Amino acid sequence: MSFSRGSVLELSTKSTNYGDHYTTDEGVLYTVDVIAKLLNLTPRRVQQLADEGVIPRPVRGQYHLVRAIQGYVIYLQGKVQARGSEHKQRLDAAKAEERELLLAIRRGSYILIEKVNSMFFAQARVARNALMSLADKLAPLLAIESDTARCHQIIADAVRELCEDISRGIAKLKHDSS
């Protein structure tokens, strides 16, 4: 409910002025300061609300108490409903996003961080163990070789084999995770 700019409460000829309010046949009219205190607003904000049509425009600088309070309450209820609606929209969007993510995970488009960390740790352990054993494996072969080209070939073959072992381990982890 909003009040149009043209809806002006006419003062009755039977009005009594008490300084901060008028008493009329229509009810009691109060100054902007009184209305502002009752609504916990500044006088300027009360005037803005009247300009916006939220509360009735003043008559001779006086505001109808009941209509001003009703207009302001209706205005606040609208704001609360709008916030509730906005919150519901954000909640619905978040739920939809969560469902889409879960579906993508089920389809295999994404994997959980814990799973990635576990796979990475397992593969790093395999690589570390292979590298640590490389010296023990190559030392006897290299000790009997005097040809540097042959030594190079032995090391290159061992590193290539190590890389292939790591690749197979990754492929196995990928297969096991799906």
Order of alpha helices (4+ residues) and beta strands (2+ residues): beta-beta-beta-alpha-alpha-beta-alpha-alpha-alpha
